[in-house]
Amino acid sequence: MGTKIVEVMTERPRAVTPETSVREAARLMEEEDVGSLPVVEEGARLVGIVTDRDVALRVVGGGLDPEATRVGEVASADVVALSPEHDLDEALGLMARAQVRRLPIVVRENELVGMLSQADIARASKEKSTGEVIEAISQPPGGPRVAGPDVGGGSNVRVGESSSEEEDGPQH
């Protein structure tokens, strides 16, 4: 493709702090029509990400009070991130490997400057390869779908400007 992330990313995304209530984060997700919000400290330093899935599974499913529960208690603390100068192809590959639908875009010391989502990619390109990668990102993980009281837990992904080859499973 040759396209840089900076050309298609959403700039200045809405973000929350670890102290934001989960109820407020959910309200902001609805208002912004997004499925995740980056979590920042000190103005713009990326420290995690909270998703609508975190709200549903960790808060609602865990029986927590969304007003009393803080984003920092349920957000993923480590996140896969890239810089604006990475190629879109790198981002697509990383999203497919990690099975994430959104990537925070950071500069310097994890300073948040944007978000890259499937929708951004779809708007930027109509190429068949993009559709194939988006399909790969959306593939459900293998294995049984078992419901029970033991289901839950968090996931950890590294924050950094790297196109890591690690495949730790589905992450945020």
C-alpha positions in Angstrom: 0.0 0.0 0.0 2.7 2.5 0.9 0.3 4.4 3.1 1.5 5.8 6.4 -0.8 5.5 9.5 -0.7 9.2 9.9 -2.6 9.5 6.6 -5.7 7.5 7.8 -5.7 7.6 11.6 -8.2 9.5 13.7 -6.3 12.4 15.3 -6.9 13.6 18.9 -9.1 10.8 20.0 -11.3 11.2 23.1 -9.5 9.6 26.1 -10.1 9.0 29.7 -7.9 8.8 32.8 -7.6 5.8 35.2 -9.8 7.8 37.7 -12.7 8.2 35.3 -15.8 6.2 36.3 -16.7 3.3 34.1 -20.2 4.8 33.7 -18.7 8.0 32.3 -16.4 6.0 30.0 -19.4 4.1 28.7 -21.3 7.4 28.1 -18.3 8.8 26.2 -18.1 5.6 24.1 -21.8 6.1 23.2 -21.4 9.8 22.5 -18.3 9.3 20.3 -19.7 6.1 18.7 -16.5 4.2 19.5 -15.9 0.8 21.1 -12.8 1.8 23.1 -11.2 4.7 24.7 -7.4 5.1 25.4 -6.5 5.6 29.0 -4.0 8.4 29.6 -2.1 10.0 32.5 -0.3 13.3 32.6 -2.4 14.7 29.8 -1.5 12.4 26.9 0.8 9.5 28.1 -0.9 6.2 27.1 -1.2 3.8 30.0 -4.0 1.5 28.8 -7.2 1.0 26.9 -10.8 0.4 28.0 -13.2 -1.3 25.7 -16.9 -1.8 25.6 -16.1 -5.5 26.1 -14.2 -4.6 29.3 -17.3 -2.8 30.5 -19.6 -5.7 29.6 -17.5 -8.5 30.9 -15.4 -7.1 33.8 -18.0 -4.6 35.2 -21.5 -5.8 34.3 -20.5 -9.5 34.2 -18.5 -9.1 37.4 -21.4 -7.4 39.2 -19.5 -4.2 39.8 -21.0 -0.8 40.3 -20.2 1.3 37.1 -20.3 4.5 39.0 -18.0 3.4 41.8 -15.7 1.4 39.5 -12.8 3.3 38.0 -11.5 2.8 34.5 -8.1 1.9 35.9 -9.6 -1.1 37.6 -10.9 -2.8 34.4 -8.8 -1.4 31.5 -6.0 -3.3 29.9 -2.8 -1.8 31.3 -0.6 -2.9 28.4 -1.5 -2.2 24.8 -0.2 -2.8 21.4 0.6 0.6 19.8 2.4 1.9 16.7 3.7 5.3 15.6 2.2 7.5 12.9 5.1 6.8 10.6 4.6 3.1 10.5 3.2 1.7 7.2 -0.5 0.8 7.1 0.6 -2.7 6.0 2.5 -3.1 9.3 -0.6 -2.0 11.3 -2.8 -4.4 9.4 -0.4 -7.3 10.1 -0.2 -6.4 13.8 -3.9 -6.0 14.1 -4.4 -9.4 12.5 -1.8 -11.2 14.6 -3.1 -9.7 17.9 -6.7 -9.8 16.8 -7.4 -6.2 17.8 -9.7 -3.9 15.9 -8.2 -0.6 17.2 -4.6 0.5 17.7 -3.5 3.5 19.7 -0.9 5.7 17.8 1.8 7.1 19.9 4.9 9.3 19.6 7.9 9.9 21.9 7.3 8.4 25.4 3.9 6.8 24.6 2.3 10.2 24.0 -1.1 9.5 22.4 -1.7 11.3 19.1 -4.3 9.1 17.4 -6.3 5.9 17.0 -6.4 3.6 14.0 -9.5 1.5 13.6 -10.9 -1.0 11.1 -13.2 1.8 9.9 -10.3 4.1 9.2 -8.6 1.4 7.2 -11.8 0.6 5.3 -12.3 4.3 4.4 -8.7 4.6 3.2 -8.6 1.5 0.9 -10.9 -0.6 -1.1 -8.1 -3.2 -1.8 -8.9 -6.8 -1.5 -5.9 -7.4 0.8 -7.4 -4.9 3.3 -10.6 -6.8 3.3 -8.8 -10.0 3.9 -6.8 -8.6 6.8 -9.9 -7.1 8.4 -11.6 -10.5 8.0 -8.6 -12.1 9.7 -8.8 -9.6 12.6 -12.5 -10.5 13.1 -12.0 -14.2 13.2 -13.2 -15.7 16.5 -10.7 -17.5 18.5 -10.8 -21.3 18.4 -11.9 -23.7 21.1 -15.1 -24.3 23.0 -17.5 -21.6 24.0 -18.1 -22.6 27.6 -20.2 -20.5 30.0 -19.6 -20.8 33.7 -18.7 -19.0 36.9 -15.0 -19.3 36.3 -14.9 -17.3 33.0 -13.1 -13.9 33.2 -9.7 -12.4 33.8 -7.6 -9.8 32.1 -5.1 -9.7 29.3 -1.8 -8.0 28.9 -0.3 -6.5 25.8 2.8 -4.4 25.6 2.7 -0.6 25.1 5.4 0.5 22.6 6.3 1.5 19.1 7.0 -1.9 17.8 5.4 -4.4 15.4 5.9 -7.3 17.8 5.8 -10.8 16.5 4.3 -12.0 19.8 1.0 -13.8 19.5 -0.5 -13.8 23.0 -4.1 -14.3 21.8 -7.0 -11.8 21.6 -6.3 -8.5 23.2 -7.7 -5.0 23.4 
